[in-house]
Amino acid sequence: MTAAFTPPLTSRLPNVGTTIFTVMSALATEAGAVNLGQGFPDFGCDPALLDAVTEAMQAGHNQYPPMPGIAALRQAMAAKMQALYGLAYEPATEITVTAGATQAILTTILAVVHPGDEVIVLEPCYDSYVPNIELAGGVVVRVPLTPGSFRPDFDRIATVLSPRTRAIIINSPHNPSGMVWSAADMLQLQELLAPTNVLLISDEVYEHMVFDGQHHQSAARFPGLAARAFIISSFGKTYHVTGWKVGTVVAPAALTAEFRKVHQFNVFTVNTPMQHALARYMADPAPYQGLSAFYQRKRDLFRDGLASTRLRLLPSEGTYFQCVDISALAVPERDLPEADFCQWLTREIGVAAIPLSAFYGSGFDQRVVRFCFAKKDETLREALARLARL
């Protein structure tokens, strides 16, 4: 027998293990719990969208599409950006179809961040941001959002801006908190970045899920931000097809040119029949125009049910997430670390949630956990019946 070979590997991501989402989803399955942890719907998309995919396949759209995406989908995206945000993007040179938003974020960072460049992230944040920066050799600069409200602290952001700052990543509507940036917030960011060369990476995947009469303030609405911004969107989030992994990046032509240099060697291009189906489906804006009302009804159903528990509701202004403060619970388990509390909640109460500490590099524990309400009404009612024990 030959001796075992141990490859002399040095990890590119030594601090990364199995994500909390994978851990909690596996635990939910094991415990037979209602999974309100990982952020995806448990209901299907519009059958008309599935029919459009089938028709695209049967029409022969099954080979490689153009590297930046099929023209019809880029044109549909340009029309949407113009209609909603008032800015004309050129489909040929300023819009790229991606393999979901996560790929879009990674490719953007690899395209513009060089070793030693600093990138500001606002915590809590989506878990891909920091590893992506580290893969590019960049330096992560963490700035906390205001605990409780999760609003941006511009004074703190200003203190970390430096000649080494290459980019800042923002996310609105915000995962995990559900906070939505206001027009005043965006104007303040525009003013702060105006004298700098800092790029903006604007993660807007929940753009069509904004509640209580508010409007999504895309970076595209603000000329000083749009000129420096990569704006990332997700068809998966918008049309309840997260497994399709199709998104877009819109950016000025010079930024898009750099993005595409990496994109072509990262994934090259994206699922052809899905692109044709989405382009056809986008001819009718009603599905995304009605999305805020659709999810607000689910949010309200869930919040009304939680009101009878000792869980303290935090604001949910957008996304399909609801955060709650567990510190007033009567059960002794309230004093567990958030991650341990979520495991107890899954095993003993039968509902899976995600600890907010998982979205902080420091593991900051503020007695808050996140639920996903992108579920069938019967799923939410079953979860609420179990949570009523609290």
C-alpha positions in Angstrom: 0.0 0.0 0.0 1.3 3.4 -0.9 1.6 6.0 1.9 -1.3 8.4 2.2 -0.6 11.8 0.6 -1.5 14.9 2.5 -1.5 17.9 0.1 0.3 21.0 1.5 -2.7 23.3 1.2 -3.0 26.7 2.6 -6.6 27.7 2.7 -7.7 30.8 0.9 -10.5 31.1 3.4 -9.2 29.7 6.6 -12.0 31.2 8.7 -14.9 29.9 6.6 -16.7 26.7 7.5 -20.2 25.3 6.9 -22.7 28.2 6.8 -25.3 28.7 9.5 -28.0 28.4 6.8 -26.8 24.9 5.9 -26.5 23.9 9.5 -30.0 25.2 10.5 -31.7 23.8 7.4 -30.2 20.4 8.2 -31.3 20.6 11.8 -34.8 21.6 10.8 -35.1 18.5 8.6 -33.7 16.3 11.3 -36.1 17.8 14.0 -39.2 18.0 11.7 -39.3 21.7 12.3 -40.9 24.4 10.3 -38.0 26.0 8.5 -38.2 29.8 8.7 -34.4 30.0 8.7 -33.0 30.0 5.1 -34.4 32.7 2.9 -36.4 31.0 0.1 -40.1 30.5 -0.7 -41.8 27.2 -0.1 -44.4 28.0 -2.9 -44.1 27.9 -6.6 -43.7 30.6 -9.2 -46.3 31.6 -11.8 -47.1 28.6 -14.1 -46.9 31.0 -17.0 -43.2 31.5 -16.3 -42.6 27.7 -16.3 -44.5 27.5 -19.6 -42.2 30.2 -21.0 -39.1 28.1 -20.1 -40.6 25.0 -21.8 -41.4 26.9 -24.9 -37.9 28.4 -25.0 -36.4 24.9 -24.8 -38.7 23.5 -27.4 -37.9 26.5 -29.7 -34.2 25.4 -29.6 -32.8 28.0 -27.1 -30.5 25.4 -25.5 -27.0 26.4 -26.6 -24.6 29.1 -25.3 -26.2 32.6 -25.3 -24.0 35.7 -25.7 -21.6 36.2 -22.9 -23.3 39.3 -21.4 -26.8 37.7 -21.7 -29.4 37.6 -24.4 -30.3 40.9 -25.9 -34.0 40.7 -25.1 -33.4 40.2 -21.4 -30.9 43.1 -21.2 -33.4 45.3 -23.1 -36.2 44.3 -20.7 -34.0 45.1 -17.7 -33.0 48.5 -19.2 -36.7 49.3 -19.7 -37.5 48.4 -16.1 -34.6 50.5 -14.8 -35.8 53.5 -16.9 -39.5 53.0 -15.8 -38.8 52.6 -12.1 -35.7 54.7 -11.4 -35.6 57.1 -14.3 -32.1 56.3 -15.6 -31.4 55.0 -19.1 -28.8 52.2 -19.2 -27.5 51.0 -22.5 -28.3 47.2 -22.8 -25.3 46.5 -25.0 -22.6 48.0 -22.7 -24.1 48.5 -19.3 -26.2 45.5 -18.4 -24.9 41.9 -17.8 -26.9 38.8 -16.9 -25.3 36.8 -14.1 -25.6 33.4 -12.4 -27.5 34.9 -9.5 -26.7 37.8 -7.3 -24.0 35.9 -5.3 -22.0 35.4 -8.5 -22.6 39.1 -9.4 -21.2 40.2 -6.1 -18.1 38.0 -6.3 -17.4 39.0 -9.9 -17.8 42.7 -9.1 -15.3 42.5 -6.2 -12.8 40.4 -8.2 -13.1 43.0 -11.1 -12.3 46.1 -9.1 -10.6 45.2 -5.8 -6.8 44.7 -5.8 -4.6 43.3 -3.0 -4.5 45.8 -0.2 -7.5 47.7 -1.2 -10.0 48.4 1.6 -13.7 47.6 1.2 -16.3 48.9 3.7 -19.0 46.5 4.7 -21.9 47.5 6.9 -22.7 44.8 9.5 -24.8 42.8 9.9 -24.4 41.7 6.3 -24.9 38.9 3.8 -22.4 36.2 4.4 -20.7 36.3 1.0 -19.4 39.8 1.2 -16.4 39.3 3.5 -15.1 36.0 1.9 -15.4 37.7 -1.6 -13.2 40.6 -0.4 -10.7 38.2 1.1 -10.5 36.1 -2.1 -9.6 39.3 -4.0 -6.8 40.1 -1.5 -8.7 43.1 -0.2 -8.9 44.4 3.4 -12.4 44.2 5.0 -13.3 47.4 7.0 -16.4 46.6 9.1 -18.7 49.4 10.2 -21.7 48.4 12.3 -25.2 49.6 11.5 -27.0 51.1 14.5 -28.1 48.3 16.8 -31.9 48.1 17.0 -32.7 50.3 14.1 -30.0 49.0 11.8 -29.7 52.4 10.1 -26.4 53.6 8.6 -24.1 55.6 10.8 -22.6 58.1 8.4 -20.3 59.6 11.0 -18.7 56.1 11.5 -18.5 55.5 7.8 -16.8 58.9 7.3 -14.1 58.0 9.9 -13.0 54.9 7.9 -12.9 56.4 4.5 -9.3 56.8 3.3 -7.2 56.9 0.2 -7.0 53.1 0.4 -10.8 52.7 0.3 -11.7 51.1 -3.0 -15.4 50.4 -2.5 -18.3 50.3 -0.1 -21.1 47.7 -0.2 -24.6 48.6 0.8 -27.8 46.5 0.8 -31.3 47.9 0.8 -33.8 46.5 1.5 -31.5 45.0 4.1 -30.8 41.3 4.8 -31.0 40.4 7.6 -32.8 43.3 9.4 -35.5 44.3 6.9 -34.4 48.0 7.2 -34.9 50.1 4.1 -32.6 53.0 3.2 -34.5 56.3 2.7 -33.9 58.9 0.1 -32.2 61.1 2.7 -29.8 58.2 3.5 -28.9 57.8 -0.2 -28.4 61.6 -0.5 -26.1 61.6 2.5 -24.1 58.7 1.1 -23.9 60.6 -2.2 -22.5 63.6 -0.5 -20.1 61.6 1.5 -18.6 59.8 -1.5 -18.6 62.9 -3.8 -15.0 64.0 -3.1 -13.7 60.4 -3.4 -13.0 57.8 -6.0 -14.8 55.1 -3.9 -16.9 52.7 -5.9 -20.4 51.6 -4.8 -21.6 48.0 -4.8 -25.4 48.3 -4.3 -27.0 45.0 -3.4 -30.7 45.5 -4.4 -32.0 42.0 -4.6 -35.1 42.8 -2.5 -35.9 45.9 -4.5 -39.5 44.9 -5.1 -40.3 44.1 -1.4 -40.8 47.5 0.3 -43.7 48.0 2.6 -46.1 50.6 4.1 -46.0 52.9 1.1 -42.3 53.4 1.0 -40.4 53.3 -2.3 -37.1 51.5 -3.0 -34.3 54.1 -3.3 -32.1 52.5 -5.9 -28.6 53.9 -6.4 -29.8 54.5 -10.0 -32.0 57.3 -8.7 -29.0 59.4 -7.6 -26.7 60.6 -10.3 -23.6 60.9 -8.0 -24.1 57.3 -6.9 -25.2 55.8 -10.2 -22.0 57.1 -11.9 -19.9 54.9 -9.5 -22.3 52.0 -8.8 -22.6 48.4 -9.7 -26.3 47.7 -9.0 -27.2 44.0 -8.4 -30.6 42.5 -8.9 -32.1 39.0 -8.6 -34.8 37.5 -10.8 -34.8 34.6 -8.4 -35.9 36.8 -5.5 -38.4 38.7 -7.6 -40.2 35.8 -9.3 -39.9 33.1 -6.6 -37.3 31.0 -8.5 -34.2 31.2 -6.3 -32.9 27.9 -7.7 -32.6 29.3 -11.2 -29.7 31.5 -10.1 -30.3 34.4 -12.6 -29.5 38.0 -11.8 -28.1 41.1 -13.3 -25.5 43.8 -12.8 -26.1 47.3 -14.2 -23.2 49.7 -14.2 -21.7 52.5 -16.3 -19.9 51.2 -19.4 -16.4 51.6 -18.1 -17.3 49.6 -15.0 -19.2 47.0 -17.0 -16.2 46.5 -19.2 -14.1 45.5 -16.2 -16.9 43.4 -14.8 -17.2 41.4 -18.0 -13.5 40.7 -18.2 -13.9 38.6 -15.0 -17.4 37.4 -15.8 -16.3 35.7 -19.0 -13.8 33.6 -17.1 -15.9 33.2 -14.0 -19.1 31.6 -15.5 -18.9 32.9 -19.1 -22.6 33.0 -19.5 -25.9 32.0 -17.9 -28.7 29.4 -18.5 -30.2 30.1 -21.9 -33.9 29.0 -21.8 -34.4 30.8 -18.4 -33.1 34.0 -20.0 -35.6 33.8 -22.8 -38.4 32.9 -20.5 -37.6 35.8 -18.2 -37.4 38.3 -21.1 -40.8 37.2 -22.3 -42.3 37.3 -18.8 -41.0 40.8 -18.1 -43.1 42.2 -20.8 -45.8 42.4 -18.2 -44.7 44.5 -15.2 -47.6 43.4 -13.0 -45.8 40.5 -11.2 -43.0 42.7 -9.8 -45.4 45.7 -9.3 -47.6 43.5 -7.0 -44.7 41.9 -5.0 -44.6 44.5 -2.2 -48.3 44.0 -1.5 -48.0 40.2 -1.7 -45.2 40.1 0.9 -46.7 42.8 3.1 -49.7 40.6 3.6 -47.5 37.7 4.6 -45.5 40.0 6.9 -48.6 41.3 8.6 -50.1 37.8 9.0 -46.8 36.7 10.7 -46.4 39.9 12.8 -50.0 39.7 14.0 -49.4 36.1 15.1 -46.2 36.9 16.9 -47.8 39.8 18.8 -49.3 37.3 21.2 -45.9 35.9 22.2 -43.1 37.4 24.3 -41.0 37.9 21.2 -40.4 41.6 20.6 -41.0 42.6 17.0 -38.3 44.8 15.3 -39.4 46.8 12.3 -39.6 45.0 9.0 -39.7 47.7 6.3 -38.8 45.5 3.4 -37.4 42.0 2.3 -39.1 38.9 3.5 -37.5 38.8 6.9 -38.7 39.5 10.4 -36.3 40.0 13.2 -37.3 39.6 16.9 -35.7 40.3 20.2 -35.8 37.3 22.5 -34.7 38.9 25.7 -38.2 39.2 27.2 -39.0 35.5 26.8 -40.0 33.6 30.0 -38.1 30.5 29.1 -34.6 30.2 30.6 -33.2 29.4 27.2 -33.5 33.1 26.3 -30.1 33.6 28.0 -28.4 31.2 25.7 -26.2 32.6 22.9 -28.3 33.4 19.9 -26.9 30.4 17.9 -27.7 28.0 20.8 -31.1 29.5 21.3 -31.9 28.9 17.6 -30.9 25.2 18.0 -33.1 24.9 21.0 -36.0 26.6 19.2 -35.6 24.2 16.3 -35.4 21.1 18.5 -37.9 21.9 21.2 -40.4 24.3 19.7 -40.1 23.1 16.1 -39.4 26.3 14.3 -36.0 27.1 12.7 -34.6 30.6 12.8 -31.2 32.2 12.1 -29.1 34.0 14.8 -28.3 37.6 13.8 -24.8 37.1 15.3 -24.1 34.9 12.2 -24.1 38.1 10.1 -21.3 39.8 12.1 -17.6 39.0 11.9 -17.3 39.4 15.6 -20.4 37.2 16.4 -22.0 40.2 18.1 -24.9 38.9 20.1 -27.8 41.3 20.8 -30.5 38.7 21.6 -32.0 38.9 18.1 -33.0 36.2 15.6 -34.3 36.3 12.1 -37.3 34.5 10.6 -38.2 34.2 6.9 -41.9 34.7 6.1 -41.6 33.9 2.3 -43.8 30.8 3.0 -47.3 29.5 2.3 -49.9 30.9 4.7 -50.4 27.5 6.1 -46.7 27.2 6.8 -46.7 30.5 8.6 -49.8 29.5 10.7 -48.2 26.2 11.7 -45.0 28.1 12.8 -47.1 30.6 14.7 -49.0 27.8 16.5 -45.7 26.4 17.7 -44.2 29.7 18.6 -47.4 30.5 20.7 -45.8 28.2 23.3 -43.3 31.0 23.9 
